[in-house]
Amino acid sequence: MKKISRKRVFSKISAFVSTPIVRYLLILLLVTFGIMGIIYFVEAGKNDDISSFSDVLWYTLATITTVGYGDISPSSSLNLKNIFR
């Protein structure tokens, strides 16, 4: 069996990540999870609808896709409209 060097593996990964679409998706994913963390720490103790990180994931995905079912909404005094002003 031929051994693959670490340098070659890292160069392949680097080439893949350096493509614009992958870089964009990684940044989008990082920003989404960052906002999810903010929502969780602001709303977790104050909102009965948000009790776990999966609830925040549902809220975030429904908001991003503009479906907005309305089953979960911010209820703390520090809600998102105050954060992003």
JOMOVEN-V355724 format. One record per residue. N is the residue number from 1. RES is the residue in one small letter. PSI is psi in whole degrees, 0 to 359 (* if undefined). BURIAL is 1 if it has 9 or more other ideal C-beta (glycine too) atoms within 8 Angstrom, else 0. D_FIRST is the distance of its C-alpha to the first C-alpha in Angstrom with 1 decimal. Layout:
# JOMOVEN-V355724
N_RES_PSI_BURIAL_D_FIRST + N_RES_PSI_BURIAL_D_FIRST
This chain:
# JOMOVEN-V355724
1_m_134_0_0.0 + 2_k_131_0_3.8 + 3_k_132_0_6.4 + 4_i_131_0_9.4 + 5_s_153_0_12.7 + 6_r_324_0_15.6 + 7_k_319_0_17.9 + 8_r_320_0_16.2 + 9_v_314_1_16.1 + 10_f_327_0_19.7 + 11_s_324_0_20.8 + 12_k_317_0_19.7 + 13_i_317_0_21.5 + 14_s_319_0_24.4 + 15_a_323_0_24.7 + 16_f_315_0_24.9 + 17_v_335_1_27.4 + 18_s_356_0_29.5 + 19_t_143_0_30.5 + 20_p_320_0_34.2 + 21_i_321_0_33.9 + 22_v_319_1_31.2 + 23_r_317_1_33.2 + 24_y_315_0_36.3 + 25_l_322_0_34.9 + 26_l_318_1_33.6 + 27_i_317_0_37.0 + 28_l_319_0_38.7 + 29_l_317_0_36.7 + 30_l_317_0_37.5 + 31_v_318_0_41.2 + 32_t_313_1_41.4 + 33_f_330_0_40.0 + 34_g_315_0_42.3 + 35_i_324_1_45.3 + 36_m_321_1_44.3 + 37_g_318_0_44.4 + 38_i_314_1_47.8 + 39_i_317_1_49.2 + 40_y_314_1_48.0 + 41_f_334_0_49.6 + 42_v_319_1_52.8 + 43_e_344_1_53.3 + 44_a_315_1_51.7 + 45_g_344_0_54.8 + 46_k_339_0_57.4 + 47_n_121_1_56.3 + 48_d_336_0_56.1 + 49_d_337_1_53.9 + 50_i_100_1_51.1 + 51_s_350_0_50.0 + 52_s_169_0_46.2 + 53_f_333_0_43.5 + 54_s_328_0_42.9 + 55_d_321_1_46.6 + 56_v_322_1_46.1 + 57_l_315_1_43.1 + 58_w_314_1_45.4 + 59_y_316_1_48.2 + 60_t_314_1_46.1 + 61_l_322_0_44.5 + 62_a_327_1_48.0 + 63_t_316_0_49.4 + 64_i_318_0_46.7 + 65_t_3_0_47.0 + 66_t_22_0_50.8 + 67_v_312_0_51.1 + 68_g_63_0_53.0 + 69_y_330_0_53.9 + 70_g_4_0_56.2 + 71_d_338_0_55.2 + 72_i_133_1_54.1 + 73_s_154_0_55.8 + 74_p_141_1_56.2 + 75_s_357_0_59.1 + 76_s_168_1_59.0 + 77_s_337_0_61.4 + 78_l_76_0_58.5 + 79_n_177_1_57.1 + 80_l_330_0_54.9 + 81_k_334_0_57.8 + 82_n_331_0_58.9 + 83_i_317_1_55.4 + 84_f_22_0_54.9 + 85_r_*_0_58.4
